[in-house]
């Protein structure tokens, strides 16, 4: 018999790893901790690190510093004086700040319901099949939103001037005397509400239009076959189906109303008699006019907490109704 050639011996390195060895290897990787994983993904992390660095410098640090600043008295120069919660205690007795919160609530009632209703109506019209050049009209309705608010504010200031404004000049043709649009507290609030409707109607219309495009057309067609009129379809079908979108738009309006600054600052300057002054204007005044940086920081945190509570309460009420 011929002897078979000797077979080469296989080293352990060429043998397939058993399950126990694989588990042991994985345990070894885990024992190396998160630093090993970070080193493994070092190049992807390096590429995205500029965002996190800038975010930490311009977002995280100001938040932490403002919280620390709210516990101090500081005028921008010199040493900080630690006062603890004195700024927050003083804020609870500050009638001016709470009056600005009331002003924002009044402005919300004045313009948000009307603006939301008009946005639903315009979205329904722009969504209709009989409207020609829909793209053009949708672009035009959105133009006021992208227009400079400073320019819009000064334009409204000229239009509603008591003596030389075109609004009172137009009303004089109907025998209506000059209206103190910017000189009376309530008329000033109404004028500011008109400015807000002009500026934000297109934005809310686009939101409502996007919501309407998710509603099946067959629902409205079936209602027409059953004899429903267009107004009945709008109020009994479209509006209920748009409820989540309307809630989203109203929530944004709540936040936007309490964050309002440019509009009243340009149009009325917060007057007359602080009737249109908003929390942001009061925070701005305490920061850059009175140089009360610590007190202004405390205002900011209280204001933020109030907005969060209002939003959560609204969402809770809506969720409870839907349940």
Number of C-alpha atoms within 10 A of each C-alpha: 3 4 5 6 6 6 6 6 6 8 7 8 7 7 8 8 12 9 9 9 11 11 12 12 13 12 11 11 13 12 10 11 10 11 9 13 12 12 10 11 11 11 11 10 13 9 9 10 12 11 10 13 12 11 12 13 11 11 12 13 12 13 14 10 11 18 16 15 23 26 21 24 21 18 17 13 7 7 10 14 13 15 13 14 13 15 19 19 11 11 18 12 10 11 10 15 21 16 17 22 20 18 21 24 15 18 21 20 12 17 21 21 13 14 23 21 16 17 24 25 17 21 23 16 14 21 17 11 8 9 10 10 9 15 9 9 12 18 12 12 19 18 13 18 18 11 11 10 17 13 11 18 22 14 14 19 20 16 16 22 19 18 13 12 16 15 18 20 18 12 13 12 9 8 8 11 11 18 16 17 23 21 15 15 18 17 16 23 27 19 23 25 23 16 22 23 22 16 23 22 24 25 20 29 26 20 17 26 23 15 19 20 11 10 14 9 10 9 12 18 13 11 15 14 9 9 10 15 12 12 10 13 16 17 11 12 15 19 18 12 16 19 14 13 19 21 14 15 18 20 17 13 20 18 16 14 22 23 17 17 19 14 21 24 18 18 24 23 16 23 18 17 10 15 23 29 27 29 26 22 21 19 22 18 14 18 18 13 10 13 17 20 22 28 25 26 25 26 23 20 16 15 19 14 12 14 16 13 11 14 16 13 12 15 15 12 11 14 10 9 8 7 6
